[in-house]
């Protein structure tokens, strides 16, 4: 197993004083999303070219959609790829071996949760997160920014459902300042402090192949002025992340910058230019994507063409079947989301049923005596060995076996979705493949 070197600087994890809170309460505001066509940033001399950290090859294109390969210190990742979340050092209910056996080559660890518990030093002593969780393939870590700012504003899922906090209630976040963010531990109420430098140091100790920079994630209800200030701070934090990493970070750890700017065209353009010119190894799209799916797709259609062609592109936190296919069509490469495992916890399976948002609710009554698998032809263990009646019974009884089996099914479904998307891109048939899936054909059944 390849282990990335761990820096020897000490972490400043808790109890240091943070700057006083700035009164940046978000107030309702809007922005018109206008797609930019034919616009690309030529940043070939600005994106970092460091194949010892990360190399990205585009092997096939079909329109804007592309199939590629990410070369990392822990092996190749075929793209487009869906990334399961190993939030607390495990993909929900599964062994690392099982995740690899489904075909996954990359998982995402959560810096915020691992920072709170068990702590980066304990993980570093086990050989980094790879050694700690027994995962010998590629690993990416989030910076913790999304989770910290979700405490203040609510998450992306809340935005799409219209459950933001327009009053600016910062919840468990005590203060947000130029130096960083002070927040309370969800475990024991301790006051913790995270900054760009602390985030990068934690990720270095975790030993991920790809680290994401620390950013401020704004909600959809933030007005343009707040969003602009937040974006500018994110760019300053980007510089601080890269400065720390350049001096202390593992030599083979890649760093992805994050494009912010909310739903505002000019801010997205400014952020794309700033991040592309910063010398990062890849680019992620973050921040608010709007109030609903229609606005989200408008923001992505506006943002994706602004990114350098040669950069690996990561869409953060979005993973519904239809949204993933839309992202692939725009030329995005990797996608992470909690949806497959979150649905499994609540007794819901992914199925080829667009009328019901590709979901099958096994917690509902009415499955008694139903001998069908969750999805005909699905290669997962739940579908090969069990029927809807049994799985519904397990889920309604809140048996852990139900969560495991539904996680295996949902993650198999997502892996089949991207695996066959790669094949379709190579064959020049991605548009017809996407249409078939969106019209109710299972990914493995598209001809």
C-alpha positions as CSV (number, residue, x, y, z in Angstrom):
1,X,0.0,0.0,0.0
2,X,1.4,3.4,-1.0
3,X,1.4,5.9,1.9
4,X,1.7,9.6,1.3
5,X,4.4,11.3,3.6
6,X,2.9,13.0,6.6
7,X,4.1,16.5,7.5
8,X,5.7,17.0,10.9
9,X,4.1,20.4,11.7
10,X,1.8,20.5,14.7
11,X,-1.9,20.9,14.3
12,X,-3.7,23.9,16.0
13,X,-7.0,22.1,16.4
14,X,-8.8,23.7,19.3
15,X,-9.0,26.5,21.8
16,X,-7.1,29.1,19.8
17,X,-8.9,32.4,19.6
18,X,-10.7,33.2,16.4
19,X,-11.5,36.7,15.1
20,X,-14.8,38.2,16.2
21,X,-17.8,37.3,14.1
22,X,-18.6,39.6,11.1
23,X,-22.2,40.4,10.6
24,X,-22.7,38.9,7.2
25,X,-26.3,37.8,7.6
26,X,-27.7,36.5,4.4
27,X,-30.9,38.2,3.2
28,X,-33.2,37.0,0.4
29,X,-31.9,38.0,-3.0
30,X,-31.8,36.7,-6.5
31,X,-29.8,36.5,-9.6
32,X,-30.7,35.7,-13.2
33,X,-28.9,32.7,-14.6
34,X,-27.7,33.2,-18.2
35,X,-25.9,30.5,-20.0
36,X,-22.5,31.5,-21.5
37,X,-21.8,29.7,-24.7
38,X,-18.6,29.2,-26.5
39,X,-16.5,30.5,-23.6
40,X,-13.5,28.6,-22.2
41,X,-10.6,29.8,-20.1
42,X,-7.3,29.0,-21.8
43,X,-5.3,28.2,-18.6
44,X,-2.9,25.6,-19.9
45,X,0.0,27.5,-18.6
46,X,-1.7,28.3,-15.3
47,X,-3.1,24.9,-14.1
48,X,-0.4,22.9,-12.3
49,X,1.1,20.1,-14.4
50,X,2.5,17.7,-11.8
51,X,2.0,14.1,-12.9
52,X,3.7,12.8,-9.8
53,X,0.7,14.2,-7.9
54,X,-2.1,13.7,-10.5
55,X,-2.4,13.1,-14.2
56,X,-5.6,13.4,-16.1
57,X,-6.1,11.9,-19.6
58,X,-9.1,12.5,-21.8
59,X,-9.5,9.3,-23.8
60,X,-12.8,9.9,-25.6
61,X,-15.3,12.7,-26.2
62,X,-18.9,12.8,-27.3
63,X,-20.0,16.4,-27.5
64,X,-18.9,18.0,-24.3
65,X,-19.1,14.6,-22.4
66,X,-15.8,13.0,-22.0
67,X,-14.3,9.7,-20.7
68,X,-11.0,9.9,-19.0
69,X,-8.5,8.5,-16.5
70,X,-7.2,10.1,-13.3
71,X,-3.8,8.7,-12.4
72,X,-3.2,9.0,-8.6
73,X,-0.6,7.6,-6.3
74,X,-3.1,4.9,-5.3
75,X,-4.1,3.9,-8.8
76,X,-6.3,4.9,-11.7
77,X,-9.8,6.3,-11.6
78,X,-11.9,5.9,-14.7
79,X,-14.1,8.9,-15.4
80,X,-16.9,9.9,-15.4
81,X,-17.0,8.5,-11.9
82,X,-19.4,8.6,-8.9
83,X,-17.6,8.8,-5.6
84,X,-19.2,7.1,-2.5
85,X,-18.8,9.0,0.7
86,X,-16.7,7.4,3.4
87,X,-17.7,10.2,5.7
88,X,-16.3,8.9,9.0
89,X,-13.8,6.5,7.5
90,X,-16.4,4.0,6.2
91,X,-18.9,3.9,3.4
92,X,-22.2,3.5,5.3
93,X,-22.5,-0.1,6.5
94,X,-19.9,-1.6,4.2
95,X,-16.4,-2.9,4.4
96,X,-13.8,-1.2,2.2
97,X,-13.4,-4.5,0.4
98,X,-17.0,-4.6,-0.6
99,X,-16.8,-1.1,-2.0
100,X,-13.8,-2.1,-4.1
101,X,-15.6,-5.2,-5.3
102,X,-18.4,-3.1,-6.7
103,X,-15.8,-1.5,-8.9
104,X,-15.3,1.8,-7.1
105,X,-11.8,3.3,-7.5
106,X,-12.2,6.5,-5.4
107,X,-14.0,7.4,-2.2
108,X,-14.3,10.6,-0.3
109,X,-13.4,11.1,3.4
110,X,-14.9,14.0,5.4
111,X,-12.3,16.2,7.0
112,X,-14.8,17.9,9.2
113,X,-16.1,14.7,10.8
114,X,-12.6,13.1,11.0
115,X,-11.2,16.3,12.5
116,X,-13.8,16.2,15.3
117,X,-13.4,12.4,15.8
118,X,-11.2,10.3,16.0
119,X,-8.8,13.1,15.1
120,X,-6.0,13.4,12.4
121,X,-3.1,12.3,14.7
122,X,-4.8,8.9,15.4
123,X,-5.5,8.4,11.8
124,X,-1.9,9.4,10.7
125,X,-0.5,6.9,13.2
126,X,-2.4,4.1,11.4
127,X,-0.8,5.0,8.0
128,X,-3.3,7.8,7.1
129,X,-6.9,7.2,6.1
130,X,-6.0,4.5,3.6
131,X,-4.4,2.4,6.4
132,X,-7.0,3.3,9.0
133,X,-10.0,2.1,6.9
134,X,-8.2,-0.6,4.9
135,X,-8.7,1.2,1.5
136,X,-5.8,0.8,-1.0
137,X,-7.4,2.8,-3.9
138,X,-7.6,6.5,-4.5
139,X,-9.0,8.8,-1.8
140,X,-10.2,12.4,-1.9
141,X,-10.9,14.5,1.2
142,X,-13.3,17.4,1.5
143,X,-12.0,20.5,3.3
144,X,-14.7,20.7,6.0
145,X,-15.9,24.0,4.6
146,X,-19.3,22.6,3.3
147,X,-20.1,21.0,6.7
148,X,-19.0,24.0,8.8
149,X,-21.1,26.4,6.7
150,X,-24.0,24.0,6.5
151,X,-24.2,24.5,10.3
152,X,-24.8,28.1,9.5
153,X,-26.9,28.1,6.4
154,X,-28.2,24.6,5.8
155,X,-26.9,22.2,3.1
156,X,-27.5,21.8,-0.6
157,X,-30.3,19.4,0.0
158,X,-32.0,22.0,2.2
159,X,-31.6,24.5,-0.6
160,X,-33.2,22.4,-3.3
161,X,-36.1,21.7,-0.8
162,X,-36.4,25.4,0.1
163,X,-35.3,24.8,3.7
164,X,-32.5,27.4,3.9
165,X,-32.2,29.7,6.9
166,X,-32.9,33.2,5.5
167,X,-32.6,34.7,8.9
168,X,-28.9,34.1,9.0
169,X,-29.0,31.9,12.1
170,X,-25.6,30.5,12.4
171,X,-26.7,27.5,14.6
172,X,-23.6,25.8,15.8
173,X,-21.2,28.2,14.1
174,X,-20.0,30.7,16.7
175,X,-18.1,33.0,14.4
176,X,-17.0,33.4,10.8
177,X,-14.0,35.6,10.2
178,X,-11.1,36.2,7.9
179,X,-8.8,33.8,9.9
180,X,-11.3,30.9,9.9
181,X,-14.4,29.6,11.5
182,X,-15.1,28.8,15.1
183,X,-17.8,26.1,15.7
184,X,-19.0,23.7,18.4
185,X,-18.3,20.0,18.2
186,X,-21.5,18.0,17.6
187,X,-20.1,15.3,19.9
188,X,-19.3,17.2,23.1
189,X,-19.9,20.9,22.5
190,X,-16.2,21.8,22.5
191,X,-15.3,25.0,20.8
192,X,-13.2,24.1,17.7
193,X,-11.5,26.3,15.1
194,X,-10.7,25.5,11.5
195,X,-8.9,27.7,9.1
196,X,-7.4,27.2,5.6
197,X,-4.1,26.1,7.2
198,X,-5.7,23.8,9.7
199,X,-7.9,22.2,7.0
200,X,-4.9,21.5,4.8
201,X,-2.9,20.2,7.7
202,X,-5.7,17.8,8.7
203,X,-5.9,16.6,5.1
204,X,-2.2,16.1,4.9
205,X,-2.3,13.9,8.0
206,X,-5.2,12.0,6.5
207,X,-2.9,11.3,3.5
208,X,-5.5,11.7,0.8
209,X,-4.5,11.6,-2.9
210,X,-6.6,14.7,-3.5
211,X,-7.3,17.5,-1.0
212,X,-9.9,20.2,-1.5
213,X,-9.2,23.7,-0.5
214,X,-11.1,25.3,2.4
215,X,-13.9,27.6,1.1
216,X,-17.0,29.4,2.3
217,X,-20.1,27.8,1.0
218,X,-22.9,30.3,0.5
219,X,-26.6,29.5,0.5
220,X,-29.0,30.3,-2.3
221,X,-30.8,33.0,-0.2
222,X,-27.6,35.0,0.2
223,X,-27.8,38.3,-1.8
224,X,-25.2,39.2,-4.5
225,X,-23.2,41.4,-2.1
226,X,-22.8,38.7,0.5
227,X,-22.0,36.2,-2.2
228,X,-19.3,38.4,-3.7
229,X,-17.7,39.0,-0.3
230,X,-17.8,35.3,0.4
231,X,-16.2,34.5,-3.0
232,X,-13.4,37.0,-2.5
233,X,-12.7,35.5,0.9
234,X,-12.7,32.0,-0.6
235,X,-10.1,33.2,-3.1
236,X,-7.9,34.6,-0.3
237,X,-8.3,31.3,1.6
238,X,-7.3,29.5,-1.6
239,X,-4.0,31.3,-1.6
240,X,-3.5,30.5,2.0
241,X,-4.3,26.8,1.4
242,X,-1.8,26.6,-1.5
243,X,0.9,28.5,0.5
244,X,0.6,26.1,3.4
245,X,0.5,23.0,1.2
246,X,3.5,24.2,-0.9
247,X,5.6,24.5,2.2
248,X,4.3,21.6,4.3
249,X,2.0,19.3,2.2
250,X,2.8,15.8,1.0
251,X,4.7,15.9,-2.2
252,X,2.3,13.6,-4.0
253,X,-1.0,15.0,-2.7
254,X,-2.9,16.9,-5.4
255,X,-5.0,20.0,-4.5
256,X,-8.3,21.0,-6.1
257,X,-9.6,24.6,-6.0
258,X,-13.3,25.4,-5.7
259,X,-15.3,27.7,-7.9
260,X,-17.8,29.8,-6.1
261,X,-20.1,32.7,-7.1
262,X,-23.6,31.5,-6.4
263,X,-26.1,32.0,-9.3
264,X,-24.4,35.1,-10.5
265,X,-22.8,34.9,-14.0
266,X,-20.1,37.5,-13.4
267,X,-19.0,36.1,-10.1
268,X,-18.8,32.6,-11.5
269,X,-16.6,33.9,-14.3
270,X,-14.4,35.8,-11.9
271,X,-14.1,32.8,-9.6
272,X,-13.3,30.4,-12.5
273,X,-10.5,32.7,-13.7
274,X,-9.1,33.1,-10.2
275,X,-9.1,29.4,-9.4
276,X,-7.8,28.3,-12.8
277,X,-4.9,30.7,-12.5
278,X,-3.9,29.6,-8.9
279,X,-1.8,26.6,-9.9
280,X,-4.2,23.9,-8.7
281,X,-4.4,20.3,-10.0
282,X,-8.1,20.2,-10.6
283,X,-11.3,22.2,-10.2
284,X,-14.5,21.6,-8.2
285,X,-17.8,23.5,-8.6
286,X,-19.2,24.4,-5.2
287,X,-21.4,26.9,-3.5
288,X,-25.1,27.4,-4.1
289,X,-26.5,26.0,-7.3
290,X,-29.9,27.6,-7.0
291,X,-33.3,27.1,-5.5
292,X,-34.4,24.1,-7.6
293,X,-33.2,21.7,-10.2
294,X,-34.0,24.0,-13.1
295,X,-31.9,26.8,-11.6
296,X,-29.2,24.4,-10.6
297,X,-28.8,23.2,-14.2
298,X,-28.7,26.8,-15.4
299,X,-25.8,27.5,-13.0
300,X,-24.0,24.4,-14.2
301,X,-24.6,25.2,-17.9
302,X,-23.2,28.7,-17.1
303,X,-20.2,27.5,-15.1
304,X,-18.9,24.3,-16.9
305,X,-17.7,26.1,-20.1
306,X,-15.7,28.5,-18.0
307,X,-13.3,25.8,-16.7
308,X,-10.1,24.8,-18.5
309,X,-10.6,21.9,-20.9
310,X,-7.7,19.9,-19.6
311,X,-8.7,20.2,-15.9
312,X,-10.4,17.3,-14.1
313,X,-13.7,18.7,-13.0
314,X,-15.5,17.7,-9.8
315,X,-19.2,18.6,-9.1
316,X,-19.6,18.7,-5.3
317,X,-22.5,17.2,-3.5
318,X,-24.8,16.4,-6.4
319,X,-25.8,12.8,-7.3
320,X,-29.4,12.3,-8.4
321,X,-29.5,10.1,-11.5
322,X,-30.8,12.9,-13.8
323,X,-28.4,15.5,-12.3
324,X,-25.5,13.2,-12.8
325,X,-26.3,12.6,-16.4
326,X,-26.8,16.3,-17.0
327,X,-23.4,17.0,-15.4
328,X,-21.7,14.4,-17.6
329,X,-23.2,15.9,-20.7
330,X,-21.6,19.2,-19.7
331,X,-18.1,17.7,-19.5
332,X,-17.9,17.2,-15.7
333,X,-15.9,14.2,-14.6
334,X,-16.4,13.2,-10.9
335,X,-19.4,13.5,-8.6
336,X,-19.8,12.9,-4.9
337,X,-23.1,12.7,-3.0
338,X,-24.6,11.1,0.0
339,X,-27.9,10.3,-1.8
340,X,-27.4,6.5,-2.4
341,X,-26.5,5.7,1.2
342,X,-28.9,8.3,2.7
343,X,-31.8,6.8,0.8
344,X,-30.7,3.3,1.9
345,X,-30.9,4.3,5.6
346,X,-34.5,5.3,5.0
347,X,-35.5,2.2,3.1
348,X,-35.4,3.7,-0.4
349,X,-33.8,2.0,-3.4
350,X,-32.7,3.5,-6.7
351,X,-34.7,2.0,-9.6
352,X,-35.3,2.9,-13.3
353,X,-38.5,4.9,-12.6
354,X,-38.2,8.5,-13.6
355,X,-41.9,9.2,-12.7
356,X,-40.9,8.6,-9.0
357,X,-37.5,10.3,-9.2
358,X,-35.8,7.0,-9.7
359,X,-36.8,5.9,-6.2
360,X,-38.6,2.9,-4.7
361,X,-39.8,3.3,-1.1
362,X,-39.7,-0.1,0.6
363,X,-40.8,1.4,3.9
364,X,-44.3,1.9,2.6
365,X,-46.9,-0.8,3.1
366,X,-48.0,-3.0,0.3
367,X,-44.9,-5.1,-0.6
368,X,-46.1,-8.2,1.2
369,X,-45.9,-11.2,-1.1
370,X,-44.1,-9.2,-3.9
371,X,-41.4,-11.6,-5.2
372,X,-39.7,-9.3,-7.6
373,X,-36.2,-8.0,-7.0
374,X,-35.7,-4.3,-6.5
375,X,-34.7,-4.0,-10.2
376,X,-34.7,-6.7,-12.8
377,X,-31.2,-7.5,-14.0
378,X,-29.4,-5.6,-11.3
379,X,-26.2,-7.5,-10.4
380,X,-26.2,-6.5,-6.7
381,X,-26.5,-9.0,-3.9
382,X,-29.9,-7.6,-2.8
383,X,-31.4,-8.2,-6.2
384,X,-29.7,-11.5,-6.9
385,X,-30.8,-13.1,-3.6
386,X,-33.8,-11.3,-2.2
387,X,-37.2,-9.9,-3.1
388,X,-39.1,-6.7,-2.3
389,X,-41.2,-8.4,0.3
390,X,-38.2,-9.5,2.4
391,X,-36.3,-6.2,2.0
392,X,-39.4,-4.2,2.9
393,X,-39.8,-6.3,6.0
394,X,-36.2,-5.8,7.0
395,X,-36.4,-2.1,6.5
396,X,-39.6,-1.6,8.3
397,X,-38.2,-3.6,11.2
398,X,-35.1,-1.3,11.1
399,X,-32.8,-4.2,10.7
400,X,-29.2,-3.3,9.9
401,X,-29.1,-5.9,7.2
402,X,-31.6,-3.8,5.3
403,X,-29.3,-0.8,5.3
404,X,-26.4,-2.9,4.1
405,X,-28.3,-4.5,1.3
406,X,-29.9,-1.3,0.1
407,X,-26.5,0.5,0.3
408,X,-25.0,-2.3,-1.9
409,X,-27.9,-2.0,-4.3
410,X,-27.9,1.8,-4.6
411,X,-24.1,2.0,-5.0
412,X,-24.2,-0.7,-7.6
413,X,-26.9,1.3,-9.4
414,X,-24.7,4.4,-9.4
415,X,-21.6,2.5,-10.5
416,X,-23.6,0.9,-13.4
417,X,-24.8,4.3,-14.4
418,X,-21.3,5.8,-14.8
419,X,-19.8,2.6,-16.2
420,X,-22.2,2.4,-19.0
421,X,-22.0,6.2,-19.5
422,X,-18.2,5.8,-20.1
423,X,-18.9,3.0,-22.7
424,X,-21.5,5.2,-24.4
425,X,-19.1,8.2,-24.6
426,X,-16.5,6.0,-26.2
427,X,-19.0,4.7,-28.7
428,X,-20.4,8.2,-29.5
429,X,-23.8,7.3,-28.2
430,X,-24.0,9.2,-24.9
431,X,-27.0,11.3,-25.9
432,X,-29.1,8.2,-26.7
433,X,-27.9,6.4,-23.6
434,X,-28.8,9.3,-21.4
435,X,-32.3,9.6,-23.0
436,X,-32.9,5.9,-22.5
437,X,-32.0,6.1,-18.8
438,X,-34.0,9.2,-18.2
439,X,-37.0,7.5,-19.9
440,X,-36.9,4.5,-17.6
441,X,-34.4,2.0,-19.0
442,X,-32.0,0.5,-16.5
443,X,-28.3,1.5,-17.2
444,X,-27.3,-2.1,-17.7
445,X,-30.2,-2.7,-20.2
446,X,-29.5,0.2,-22.6
447,X,-28.6,-1.2,-26.0
